[in-house]
Amino acid sequence: MSDGSTELAGMLAAARAAEADGAWERAAECYERCLNEAPAPEHASLLLSLGRCHRSMAEARAAWRFLMRAIVLYREAGDGAGMADATLEALRIWAPPERQRQLAMDALDLLGPGESRRHVYLLLHAQRFDEGRALAERRGYAEVLAEVAREQARDAFNRGDHAPYLAAIERLQEAFVAVGDHERAANTIRGAGYALLAAGRLADGEALARRARDCAREHHLRFPEELAALDVAGVAFARGDLDGCGAVLASLSTNLDF
C-alpha cells in the first residue's frame, strides 16, 4: 500500500470513529479531506457520509447538497443500494412532499425488487402505503408495524382517549431504539409531547419534551434536541415564566437551517 493510500485509510478510519462518537464536526472535516484525496469511485460514499454528518449537525442545506451529489453519482454507477441509502438520508430532511415522493420513486426504480428495510421506507415515502405495510408485516419489521399502530391510535387520541396513543408511542420508541435509530426515537417522543401540549396537558407534554431533548442530546442529535428544547421554552412562556423561557432560548444555537 502506498503512502497516499495509507494516509487516506487513516483519515477514513478517523472519520468513521468520530462519526460513531457523534463528533459530527470532526467527522465531517475528515470526510472532506478524504473526498479531496480519494479516487472518483469512492466519492459517492464519502458524499453520503458528509451529508449524514451535516444533517446531524442541523446544517440541512449543506447536507442536501452533498446527498443530491451522492445520488447522482450512485445513479450514474448503477448502484441501487447506494442510491437508496443516500435517498433515505435525504428523506430525513424537511422538504416538499412531492419532491420527497419523486426521490423515493427514482430510488426504487434503480434498487429493483426486494424486501429490505430500504424497500419498506422508500415505498412509504413514495406513498405506496399498502405495499410498504404489507412488506413490513411479511418481514416483521417491528418499527414500521409500531408506526402503523401509532397511526391507528391517533383517532382515539383526537377523541380525547389519550392512553392507547401514548402506549403506542412507547412501543414505537422502543422499536426505534432496538434498531439503533435514536433520531426517530427522540422525534417520536417529541411528537407525542407536542400532541399533549396541544391538548392542554402542559405538565405531561413538557415531561416528554424534556425526555426527547435528553435522548437527542445523549446521541449528539442537534436538530431534534433544539426542537424539543423549543417545546420546553413554549411551556415556560405559556405559564408566564419568562425567565425560564429566556434561559432555554439563550441555550440554543439560533442558527438552525429550519
Salt bridges, closest charged atoms under 4 A:
GLU19 OE2 - ARG52 NE 2.36
GLU59 OE1 - HIS54 ND1 2.68
ASP85 OD1 - ARG118 NE 2.68
GLU89 OE2 - ARG55 NE 2.51
GLU98 OE1 - ARG101 NH1 3.86
GLU115 OE2 - ARG138 NH2 3.09
GLU131 OE2 - ARG128 NE 2.86
GLU143 OE2 - ARG117 NE 2.68
GLU147 OE1 - ARG150 NH2 3.61
GLU151 OE2 - ARG150 NE 3.14
GLU151 OE2 - ARG154 NH2 2.75
GLU170 OE2 - ARG211 NH1 2.86
ASP181 OD2 - ARG92 NH2 2.80
ASP181 OD2 - ARG184 NH1 2.85
GLU183 OE2 - ARG55 NH1 2.63
GLU183 OE1 - ARG92 NH1 3.06
ASP204 OD2 - ARG201 NH2 2.71
GLU206 OE2 - ARG210 NH2 3.05
GLU206 OE1 - ARG239 NH1 2.78
ASP214 OD1 - ARG213 NE 3.50
GLU225 OE2 - ARG217 NE 2.96
ASP231 OD2 - ARG190 NE 2.98
ASP257 OD1 - ARG61 NH1 3.61
